[in-house]
Amino acid sequence: MSEAKYWEDIRDFAGVIVNESARAALDGDPSFDMHDRIHEFTDASHWVIYYSDAHKVMQYTANREAYEDGGPLPGGKTWDGLACYCAFWAMRQDITDAVCELTSERDTEAEEA
């Protein structure tokens, strides 16, 4: 997997989440939680499940230290386990950043229209 594919996945996940959020707002659905969806997309991704992909996330991410959001590093994990843990938090932040960027772009387009 390449860095370009990683960022393509991040943008795709963000696009789905932003679209779901807009649909929920139009439908008046108060149960939609963007942070839950970001967590679900991250947790289910091969990028954080498989060791080799998790190591790549840590090379590609713009948020290498996001693992600090999860608190102290968990003990008793192998090197690969730590990579998955850190990759989860890094990817979660990459998706969050992409959601914010996409939302901002759409807001700007709506204002200009």
Steps between C-alpha positions, in 0.01 A plus 500: 500500500627842407485838666273623220257215573503583872406863437241397241339278765510783754325736257245230405417427864467872572270546201269222615490637854427858387224376268348291779513801731323719243233234446447465874466878535243514217308211652514656845674190635646594840658156544775558240837549667785596270767400751345154533505458122864610482581246771309224317670568166841503666442192713382292202778604264770261385739791552483450877419129516794351311849549638670584171233758414514652849874558461427673168240725663767618738718589200221679310297674771503870572427415864778276628449601862120470505535183709541736796124567472446142612689548823814315604627233265357164598744259658549141398471563126746383241669744263235417238220539755628845589512588131131406466412701810688809382372461143141496626538837672700649212251389237208613714651849510579494126134421428384767747723757329369397157138526622570852629664602171218356290234661718677835473526468120129418472405789727707738287340370179153542652577859602626584151195351330 
